């Protein structure tokens, strides 16, 4: 069983062949996908894709790059949109101090609205973090201290200490095709450390195509290569690893229907 926990199917690069991309994923054995909302204005596109496909679910949220454009975004609005039965997560939200497309305080404030919505909806908080390890650790600990919070550290590329602090809060950690890159030993080091009952995989397509597809547009079908690489890294047989990773997804996103 293959599950791609983070796809961006509303992305413009899929506009001309989205149905074919989805079909290729199914042919590759991908049984479930979660398509992610990056801007509130794109939620209608995201949820329409999920609603039209029984095997695709969705999130609602605003990427930290666009926090400056979402200063009026409230937990209440996220809760209203997130009540849709195909929505399984809130985000992606977080902190990005690499590009700094939005001011740091705007990112923090928008993140807090997402965390509150995730708590009240009892849906998973999907987190993007880059070059903000200490700030993210502190923010997560503050928000988790307010009440139960299901956390996913998506496309993890941050340090070991943030991973450990997030895991201490019950977080799950997701690895993408970056794990397969030649110069990503720091990511592989974390992937070797995360407990096997707290890890899932993703593509983050159309970005970050794994080896051997580097340089191509990434597709959900490529999650097979990501999963195979992780299983090899952790010494898991293919069937064992597939079952374990799928079970983790269903535990983290409990409203996703299991394939019959």
Backbone as numpy.savetxt, mean C-alpha at the origin, in Angstrom:
# Nx Ny Nz CAx CAy CAz Cx Cy Cz
-1.57 -18.50 -4.95 -2.41 -17.31 -4.95 -1.53 -16.06 -4.95
-1.85 -15.13 -5.82 -1.14 -13.86 -5.90 -2.11 -12.73 -5.56
-1.65 -11.79 -4.74 -2.43 -10.60 -4.41 -1.52 -9.39 -4.56
-1.97 -8.40 -5.31 -1.23 -7.15 -5.43 -1.91 -6.13 -4.53
-1.26 -5.81 -3.44 -1.88 -4.97 -2.41 -1.80 -3.48 -2.70
-1.17 -3.08 -3.81 -1.06 -1.65 -4.08 -0.85 -1.44 -5.58
-1.92 -1.08 -6.27 -1.86 -0.74 -7.69 -2.49 0.63 -7.89
-2.15 1.26 -8.99 -2.69 2.59 -9.31 -3.36 2.52 -10.68
-4.45 1.78 -10.73 -5.08 1.49 -12.02 -5.75 2.69 -12.67
-5.99 3.76 -11.90 -6.57 4.96 -12.50 -5.50 5.81 -13.18
-4.24 5.43 -13.05 -3.13 6.21 -13.60 -3.28 6.36 -15.11
-2.85 7.52 -15.60 -3.00 7.83 -17.02 -2.31 6.81 -17.91
-1.25 6.19 -17.44 -0.53 5.23 -18.28 -1.34 3.98 -18.59
-2.44 3.77 -17.83 -3.31 2.62 -18.08 -4.58 3.01 -18.83
-4.68 4.26 -19.23 -5.94 4.76 -19.81 -6.34 4.00 -21.07
-5.37 3.63 -21.88 -5.69 3.02 -23.18 -5.87 1.51 -23.13
-5.37 0.86 -22.08 -5.42 -0.61 -22.06 -5.69 -1.17 -20.66
-6.43 -0.43 -19.86 -6.68 -0.87 -18.47 -7.30 -2.26 -18.42
-8.29 -2.51 -19.24 -8.95 -3.82 -19.21 -7.97 -4.93 -19.56
-7.08 -4.67 -20.51 -6.09 -5.68 -20.90 -5.08 -5.90 -19.77
-4.72 -4.85 -19.07 -3.81 -4.96 -17.93 -4.43 -5.83 -16.84
-5.70 -5.58 -16.56 -6.40 -6.37 -15.55 -6.50 -7.82 -16.00
-6.78 -8.03 -17.26 -6.88 -9.40 -17.79 -5.55 -10.13 -17.67
-4.45 -9.43 -17.98 -3.13 -10.06 -17.86 -2.82 -10.43 -16.42
-3.24 -9.59 -15.50 -3.04 -9.90 -14.08 -3.78 -11.18 -13.70
-5.01 -11.28 -14.12 -5.79 -12.49 -13.81 -5.16 -13.73 -14.44
-4.69 -13.59 -15.67 -4.05 -14.72 -16.34 -2.78 -15.15 -15.61
-2.12 -14.20 -14.96 -0.89 -14.50 -14.20 -1.19 -15.11 -12.84
-2.48 -15.16 -12.47 -2.86 -15.74 -11.20 -3.15 -14.75 -10.10
-3.21 -13.46 -10.43 -3.52 -12.45 -9.42 -5.02 -12.51 -9.12
-5.35 -12.84 -7.89 -6.75 -13.04 -7.52 -7.39 -11.82 -6.87
-6.59 -10.93 -6.32 -7.11 -9.71 -5.68 -6.13 -8.57 -5.90
-6.69 -7.36 -6.07 -5.89 -6.14 -6.20 -6.55 -5.04 -5.38
-5.73 -4.14 -4.86 -6.23 -2.94 -4.18 -5.74 -1.74 -4.96
-6.65 -0.99 -5.55 -6.27 0.18 -6.33 -6.38 1.41 -5.44
-5.36 2.25 -5.50 -5.10 3.25 -4.47 -5.48 4.66 -4.93
-6.06 5.41 -4.01 -6.44 6.81 -4.28 -5.28 7.73 -3.89
-4.89 8.60 -4.81 -3.79 9.53 -4.56 -4.27 10.95 -4.29
-5.43 11.30 -4.82 -6.04 12.62 -4.62 -7.54 12.41 -4.45
-8.15 13.23 -3.61 -9.59 13.10 -3.39 -10.35 13.29 -4.69
-9.86 14.17 -5.55 -10.56 14.41 -6.82 -10.56 13.17 -7.72
-9.63 12.23 -7.45 -9.57 11.02 -8.26 -10.34 9.85 -7.66
-10.98 10.05 -6.51 -11.66 8.94 -5.85 -12.76 8.35 -6.72
-13.48 9.17 -7.45 -14.55 8.65 -8.31 -14.01 7.66 -9.34
-12.85 7.97 -9.92 -12.23 7.06 -10.88 -11.80 5.77 -10.20
-11.18 5.91 -9.03 -10.66 4.75 -8.30 -11.79 3.81 -7.90
-12.84 4.37 -7.30 -13.93 3.52 -6.81 -14.72 2.93 -7.97
-14.78 3.62 -9.10 -15.48 3.07 -10.27 -14.78 1.81 -10.78
-13.44 1.81 -10.76 -12.68 0.63 -11.18 -12.96 -0.53 -10.23
-12.95 -0.26 -8.94 -13.22 -1.31 -7.95 -14.65 -1.82 -8.07
-15.58 -0.92 -8.23 -16.98 -1.32 -8.29 -17.29 -2.18 -9.51
-16.53 -1.99 -10.57 -16.78 -2.72 -11.83 -16.11 -4.09 -11.87
-15.29 -4.40 -10.86 -14.53 -5.64 -10.86 -14.61 -6.31 -9.49
-15.11 -7.52 -9.44 -15.31 -8.18 -8.14 -14.00 -8.47 -7.43
-12.90 -8.57 -8.17 -11.61 -8.91 -7.56 -10.74 -7.70 -7.25
-11.28 -6.50 -7.42 -10.51 -5.27 -7.17 -11.18 -4.46 -6.06
-10.36 -4.03 -5.10 -10.82 -3.20 -3.99 -10.11 -1.85 -4.07
-10.45 -0.94 -3.16 -9.95 0.43 -3.29 -9.60 1.03 -1.94
-8.89 2.16 -2.02 -8.65 3.00 -0.84 -9.20 4.39 -1.13
-9.23 5.20 -0.08 -9.58 6.61 -0.23 -8.56 7.44 0.53
-8.03 8.48 -0.12 -7.05 9.30 0.57 -6.30 10.22 -0.35
-5.30 10.88 0.24 -4.48 11.85 -0.49 -3.01 11.62 -0.16
-2.22 11.41 -1.19 -0.78 11.20 -1.06 -0.14 12.44 -0.42
0.92 12.26 0.38 1.55 13.43 1.01 2.09 14.45 0.02
2.40 14.04 -1.20 2.83 15.02 -2.20 1.77 16.09 -2.40
0.49 15.71 -2.24 -0.62 16.62 -2.53 -1.28 17.15 -1.26
-0.61 17.04 -0.13 -1.20 17.51 1.12 -1.58 18.98 1.05
-0.77 19.79 0.41 -1.04 21.22 0.32 -2.34 21.52 -0.41
-2.80 20.56 -1.21 -4.05 20.73 -1.96 -5.25 20.17 -1.20
-5.01 19.64 0.00 -6.07 18.97 0.76 -6.14 19.51 2.19
-5.87 20.79 2.36 -5.84 21.36 3.71 -7.21 21.38 4.37
-8.27 21.32 3.56 -9.62 21.29 4.10 -10.18 19.88 4.24
-9.34 18.88 3.99 -9.78 17.49 4.07 -9.96 17.09 5.53
-11.15 16.64 5.88 -11.45 16.26 7.26 -11.62 14.75 7.38
-11.48 14.27 8.61 -11.75 12.86 8.86 -13.19 12.52 8.48
-14.09 13.44 8.72 -15.51 13.19 8.42 -15.73 12.95 6.93
-15.04 13.73 6.10 -15.21 13.53 4.65 -14.62 12.19 4.23
-13.47 11.85 4.79 -12.86 10.55 4.48 -13.75 9.40 4.95
-14.37 9.57 6.11 -15.27 8.54 6.63 -16.47 8.36 5.71
-17.01 9.47 5.22 -18.16 9.41 4.32 -17.82 8.62 3.05
-16.68 8.93 2.45 -16.30 8.23 1.23 -15.84 6.81 1.53
-15.17 6.65 2.65 -14.63 5.34 3.02 -15.66 4.33 3.45
-16.89 4.75 3.60 -17.96 3.82 3.98 -18.37 2.92 2.82
-17.94 3.23 1.61 -18.26 2.38 0.46 -17.74 0.96 0.73
-18.53 -0.07 0.46 -18.12 -1.44 0.80 -16.87 -1.93 0.07
-16.51 -1.33 -1.05 -15.30 -1.75 -1.74 -14.05 -1.03 -1.23
-14.22 -0.05 -0.35 -13.06 0.63 0.25 -12.56 -0.19 1.42
-11.28 -0.57 1.35 -10.68 -1.39 2.41 -9.56 -0.68 3.15
-9.18 0.50 2.67 -8.08 1.22 3.31 -8.22 2.71 3.19
-7.51 3.43 4.06 -7.48 4.89 4.06 -6.05 5.31 3.74
-5.90 6.07 2.67 -4.58 6.49 2.22 -4.44 6.25 0.71
-3.23 6.44 0.12 -2.06 6.46 0.93 -1.80 7.86 1.45
-1.36 7.91 2.69 -1.05 9.15 3.36 0.32 8.99 4.00
0.89 10.07 4.51 2.18 9.91 5.18 3.04 11.15 5.12
4.35 10.91 5.14 5.35 11.99 5.15 6.38 11.71 4.08
6.69 12.72 3.27 7.72 12.59 2.25 8.62 13.82 2.31
9.82 13.61 2.86 10.78 14.71 2.97 11.86 14.60 1.90
11.65 13.76 0.92 12.58 13.68 -0.21 12.25 14.76 -1.24
11.03 14.73 -1.73 10.63 15.72 -2.73 10.10 17.01 -2.11
9.48 16.90 -0.94 8.96 18.08 -0.22 8.01 18.89 -1.10
7.14 18.17 -1.84 6.18 18.86 -2.69 5.14 19.62 -1.87
4.91 19.18 -0.63 4.01 19.88 0.28 4.76 20.18 1.57
4.44 21.30 2.22 5.10 21.63 3.49 4.89 20.52 4.53
5.89 20.33 5.36 5.87 19.24 6.33 4.63 19.32 7.23
4.31 20.49 7.73 3.16 20.62 8.64 1.86 20.28 7.94
1.76 20.60 6.66 0.56 20.22 5.91 0.46 18.70 5.81
1.60 18.05 5.57 1.60 16.59 5.51 1.15 15.98 6.84
1.64 16.54 7.93 1.28 16.03 9.27 -0.21 16.19 9.51
-0.74 17.37 9.23 -2.15 17.63 9.50 -3.07 16.74 8.67
-2.72 16.55 7.40 -3.54 15.70 6.54 -3.42 14.24 6.98
-2.24 13.84 7.40 -2.05 12.48 7.93 -2.96 12.24 9.13
-3.03 13.19 10.03 -3.86 13.01 11.23 -5.33 12.81 10.88
-5.81 13.51 9.86 -7.20 13.31 9.43 -7.40 11.89 8.91
-6.42 11.38 8.17 -6.50 10.01 7.67 -6.49 9.00 8.83
-5.63 9.23 9.80 -5.53 8.30 10.93 -6.85 8.25 11.71
-7.45 9.41 11.93 -8.72 9.44 12.64 -9.80 8.70 11.86
-9.83 8.91 10.54 -10.82 8.22 9.71 -10.60 6.71 9.74
-9.35 6.29 9.65 -9.06 4.85 9.67 -9.50 4.21 10.97
-9.28 4.90 12.08 -9.73 4.38 13.39 -11.23 4.23 13.42
-11.94 5.27 12.99 -13.40 5.26 13.09 -14.04 4.30 12.09
-13.42 4.13 10.94 -13.93 3.18 9.94 -13.50 1.75 10.24
-12.49 1.59 11.09 -11.85 0.29 11.33 -11.34 -0.28 10.02
-10.64 0.58 9.26 -10.02 0.17 8.01 -8.54 0.51 8.05
-7.76 -0.16 7.24 -6.30 -0.08 7.32 -5.78 1.27 6.85
-4.85 1.83 7.62 -4.18 3.08 7.28 -2.97 2.74 6.42
-2.97 3.20 5.17 -1.92 2.87 4.19 -0.94 4.04 4.15
0.31 3.76 4.54 1.28 4.82 4.81 2.42 4.82 3.80
2.68 6.00 3.25 3.86 6.29 2.44 4.82 7.09 3.31
6.06 6.65 3.39 7.04 7.44 4.14 8.38 7.40 3.44
9.01 8.55 3.33 10.32 8.63 2.67 11.14 9.74 3.32
12.31 9.36 3.81 13.26 10.29 4.43 12.62 11.09 5.55
11.81 10.40 6.36 11.14 11.04 7.49 10.97 10.04 8.63
12.00 9.23 8.83 11.85 8.08 9.73 11.47 8.46 11.16
12.22 9.36 11.77 11.95 9.70 13.17 10.60 10.40 13.31
10.32 11.33 12.41 9.03 12.03 12.47 7.87 11.06 12.27
8.02 10.12 11.35 6.95 9.16 11.12 6.78 8.24 12.31
7.86 7.79 12.91 7.77 6.92 14.08 7.02 7.62 15.21
7.37 8.87 15.46 6.70 9.62 16.52 5.23 9.83 16.21
4.93 10.17 14.97 3.55 10.41 14.57 2.71 9.13 14.69
3.26 8.03 14.25 2.56 6.76 14.37 2.30 6.40 15.83
3.27 6.59 16.66 3.11 6.27 18.08 2.06 7.15 18.73
2.03 8.42 18.35 1.00 9.33 18.87 -0.39 8.88 18.42
-0.53 8.59 17.14 -1.85 8.23 16.61 -2.30 6.86 17.13
-1.40 5.92 17.22 -1.75 4.60 17.75 -2.14 4.69 19.22
-1.60 5.67 19.91 -1.95 5.87 21.32 -3.36 6.38 21.53
-4.01 6.85 20.47 -5.37 7.37 20.59 -6.44 6.28 20.48
-6.02 5.09 20.07 -6.98 3.99 19.91 -6.50 3.02 18.87
-7.15 1.86 18.76 -6.71 0.82 17.82 -6.57 1.36 16.40
-5.46 0.99 15.77 -5.16 1.49 14.43 -4.44 0.38 13.67
-5.04 -0.04 12.55 -4.42 -1.06 11.70 -3.53 -0.34 10.69
-2.23 -0.68 10.68 -1.22 0.10 9.95 -0.54 -0.76 8.89
-0.38 -0.17 7.70 0.42 -0.78 6.64 1.49 0.21 6.20
2.75 -0.19 6.32 3.87 0.59 5.80 4.09 0.13 4.36
3.56 0.92 3.43 3.53 0.52 2.01 4.88 0.79 1.34
5.25 -0.11 0.41 6.45 0.07 -0.42 7.64 0.49 0.43
7.98 -0.33 1.40 8.92 0.10 2.43 10.33 0.27 1.89
10.89 1.47 2.13 12.28 1.76 1.77 12.99 2.50 2.89
12.34 2.63 4.04 12.92 3.37 5.15 13.84 2.47 5.98
14.30 3.00 7.12 15.31 2.31 7.90 14.78 1.24 8.83
15.73 0.52 9.43 15.41 -0.58 10.32 14.71 -0.10 11.59
15.11 1.05 12.12 14.53 1.52 13.38 13.06 1.87 13.21
12.70 2.55 12.13 11.28 2.85 11.90 10.49 1.56 11.73
11.05 0.60 11.01 10.37 -0.68 10.84 10.11 -1.33 12.20
11.09 -1.33 13.06 10.93 -1.96 14.38 9.87 -1.24 15.21
9.88 0.09 15.17 8.89 0.85 15.95 7.48 0.67 15.39
7.37 0.59 14.06 6.06 0.34 13.45 5.57 -1.06 13.79
6.45 -2.04 13.71 6.07 -3.42 14.05 5.62 -3.52 15.49
6.24 -2.75 16.37 5.85 -2.76 17.78 4.43 -2.26 17.98
3.92 -1.50 17.02 2.54 -1.01 17.05 1.57 -1.95 16.34
2.09 -3.08 15.86 1.25 -4.05 15.16 1.21 -3.87 13.66
2.07 -3.00 13.12 2.03 -2.70 11.69 2.44 -3.89 10.85
1.97 -3.87 9.60 2.43 -4.77 8.56 3.34 -3.96 7.63
4.22 -4.65 6.93 5.18 -4.00 6.04 5.06 -4.62 4.66
4.97 -3.76 3.63 4.83 -4.23 2.26 6.09 -3.91 1.46
6.51 -4.88 0.64 7.69 -4.70 -0.20 7.28 -4.78 -1.66
7.92 -3.93 -2.46 7.63 -3.82 -3.89 8.80 -4.34 -4.71
8.77 -4.05 -6.00 9.85 -4.44 -6.88 11.19 -3.84 -6.52
11.20 -2.78 -5.73 12.47 -2.19 -5.28 13.35 -3.25 -4.63
12.73 -4.18 -3.94 13.45 -5.25 -3.26 14.37 -6.02 -4.20
14.03 -6.05 -5.50 14.80 -6.82 -6.48 15.94 -6.01 -7.09
16.00 -4.71 -6.80 16.99 -3.85 -7.44 18.39 -4.14 -6.90
19.38 -4.02 -7.74 20.76 -4.35 -7.39 21.25 -3.57 -6.17
20.91 -2.30 -6.10 21.45 -1.43 -5.04 20.52 -1.28 -3.84
19.57 -2.21 -3.67 18.57 -2.09 -2.61 18.84 -3.05 -1.45
20.10 -3.23 -1.09 20.42 -4.16 -0.01 19.81 -3.71 1.31
19.68 -2.39 1.52 19.07 -1.90 2.76 17.61 -2.33 2.85
16.90 -2.35 1.73 15.52 -2.81 1.71 15.46 -4.32 1.97
16.37 -5.05 1.35 16.41 -6.50 1.58 16.73 -6.83 3.04
17.55 -6.01 3.66 17.88 -6.25 5.07 16.62 -6.17 5.94
15.78 -5.18 5.68 14.52 -5.07 6.42 13.60 -6.23 6.06
13.56 -6.60 4.79 12.69 -7.70 4.35 13.08 -9.02 5.01
14.34 -9.17 5.34 14.78 -10.39 6.04 14.36 -10.37 7.50
14.15 -9.18 8.05 13.87 -9.02 9.48 12.39 -9.09 9.83
11.52 -8.60 8.96 10.10 -8.49 9.29 9.51 -9.88 9.53
8.79 -10.07 10.64 8.17 -11.38 10.90 7.29 -11.81 9.73
7.30 -13.10 9.45 6.58 -13.60 8.28 5.07 -13.40 8.35
4.54 -13.20 9.55 3.10 -12.96 9.65 2.75 -11.48 9.57
3.74 -10.64 9.20 3.49 -9.19 9.10 3.93 -8.61 7.77
4.13 -9.43 6.77 4.65 -8.93 5.50 3.67 -9.24 4.37
3.55 -8.31 3.43 2.81 -8.52 2.19 3.63 -7.94 1.04
3.17 -8.16 -0.19 3.91 -7.66 -1.35 2.98 -6.84 -2.25
3.60 -6.09 -3.14 2.86 -5.18 -4.02 3.71 -4.86 -5.24
3.09 -4.19 -6.21 3.87 -3.64 -7.33 4.00 -2.13 -7.27
2.98 -1.42 -6.75 2.90 0.04 -6.85 2.90 0.45 -8.32
2.35 -0.41 -9.18 2.33 -0.12 -10.61 1.51 1.15 -10.88
1.92 1.93 -11.91 2.84 1.61 -13.00 4.31 1.87 -12.71
4.64 2.11 -11.44 6.02 2.41 -11.06 6.76 1.14 -10.64
8.11 1.23 -10.60 8.96 0.27 -9.88 8.87 -1.15 -10.40
8.89 -1.33 -11.69 8.85 -2.69 -12.24 10.01 -3.51 -11.70
9.73 -4.71 -11.22 10.79 -5.54 -10.65 11.67 -6.16 -11.73
12.86 -6.57 -11.33 13.66 -7.42 -12.20 12.84 -8.70 -12.46
12.67 -9.15 -13.69 13.41 -8.80 -14.92 12.68 -7.81 -15.82
11.78 -7.00 -15.29 10.99 -6.08 -16.11 11.45 -4.63 -15.98
12.63 -4.41 -15.39 13.12 -3.05 -15.19 13.11 -2.26 -16.49
12.66 -1.00 -16.38 12.60 -0.14 -17.55 11.28 -0.18 -18.27
10.43 -1.16 -17.92 9.11 -1.27 -18.52 8.06 -0.65 -17.60
6.88 -0.40 -18.14 5.76 -0.02 -17.29 5.42 -1.21 -16.40
5.30 -0.98 -15.14 4.95 -2.05 -14.21 3.45 -2.32 -14.29
3.09 -3.61 -14.14 1.69 -4.03 -14.16 1.42 -4.94 -12.96
0.15 -5.11 -12.58 -0.15 -6.02 -11.47 0.36 -7.44 -11.68
0.42 -7.90 -12.92 0.93 -9.24 -13.19 2.35 -9.43 -12.69
3.10 -8.32 -12.58 4.50 -8.41 -12.15 4.64 -8.71 -10.66
3.53 -8.71 -9.93 3.62 -9.07 -8.51 4.12 -10.50 -8.36
3.95 -11.33 -9.38 4.48 -12.70 -9.33 5.99 -12.68 -9.13
6.68 -11.76 -9.82 8.13 -11.67 -9.68 8.52 -11.14 -8.30
7.74 -10.19 -7.78 8.03 -9.66 -6.44 7.86 -10.75 -5.40
6.75 -11.49 -5.50 6.49 -12.55 -4.53 7.55 -13.65 -4.61
7.91 -14.04 -5.82 8.92 -15.08 -5.99 10.25 -14.66 -5.39
10.60 -13.38 -5.57 11.87 -12.89 -5.02 11.83 -12.92 -3.49
10.72 -12.48 -2.93 10.62 -12.49 -1.47 10.72 -13.91 -0.92
10.04 -14.83 -1.56 10.07 -16.22 -1.10 11.49 -16.77 -1.14
12.23 -16.46 -2.20 13.62 -16.91 -2.30 14.46 -16.27 -1.21
14.23 -14.97 -0.97 14.99 -14.24 0.04 14.80 -14.85 1.43
13.58 -15.31 1.70 13.26 -15.84 3.03 13.29 -17.37 3.09
13.68 -18.01 2.00 13.79 -19.46 2.00 12.47 -20.18 2.08
11.44 -19.62 1.45 10.11 -20.21 1.46 9.84 -20.94 0.15
9.23 -22.10 0.24 8.74 -22.76 -0.96 7.62 -21.91 -1.57
7.48 -21.99 -2.89 6.52 -21.12 -3.58 5.11 -21.24 -3.01
4.61 -22.46 -2.85 3.25 -22.63 -2.34 3.10 -22.15 -0.91
4.09 -22.42 -0.09 4.07 -21.98 1.31 4.07 -20.46 1.39
4.95 -19.83 0.62 5.04 -18.38 0.65 3.78 -17.71 0.13
3.23 -18.27 -0.95 2.01 -17.72 -1.53 0.86 -17.75 -0.53
0.69 -18.89 0.14 -0.39 -19.02 1.11 -0.19 -18.08 2.29
1.04 -17.97 2.75 1.34 -17.11 3.90 1.07 -15.64 3.57
1.56 -15.19 2.43 1.39 -13.78 2.06 -0.08 -13.44 1.83
-0.83 -14.36 1.22 -2.25 -14.13 1.01 -2.98 -14.06 2.34
-2.67 -14.95 3.25 -3.32 -14.95 4.55 -3.06 -13.63 5.29
-1.86 -13.10 5.15 -1.55 -11.82 5.78 -2.42 -10.69 5.22
-2.64 -10.71 3.89 -3.51 -9.69 3.28 -4.92 -9.79 3.83
-5.46 -10.99 3.91 -6.84 -11.15 4.38 -6.97 -10.77 5.86
-5.90 -10.93 6.62 -5.94 -10.51 8.02 -5.85 -8.99 8.14
-5.02 -8.38 7.30 -4.83 -6.93 7.33 -6.03 -6.19 6.74
-6.65 -6.78 5.73 -7.82 -6.18 5.06 -8.99 -7.17 5.20
-9.62 -7.26 6.37 -10.57 -8.33 6.63 -11.85 -8.29 5.82
-12.15 -7.18 5.15 -13.37 -7.13 4.34 -13.15 -7.56 2.90
-11.90 -7.89 2.53 -11.66 -8.46 1.20 -12.16 -9.89 1.17
-12.98 -10.21 0.21 -13.53 -11.56 0.10 -12.47 -12.52 -0.37
-12.39 -13.66 0.29 -11.47 -14.71 -0.12 -12.01 -15.37 -1.39
-11.12 -15.72 -2.32 -11.58 -16.45 -3.51 -12.22 -17.78 -3.12
-13.27 -18.16 -3.81 -13.96 -19.41 -3.47 -13.22 -20.61 -4.08
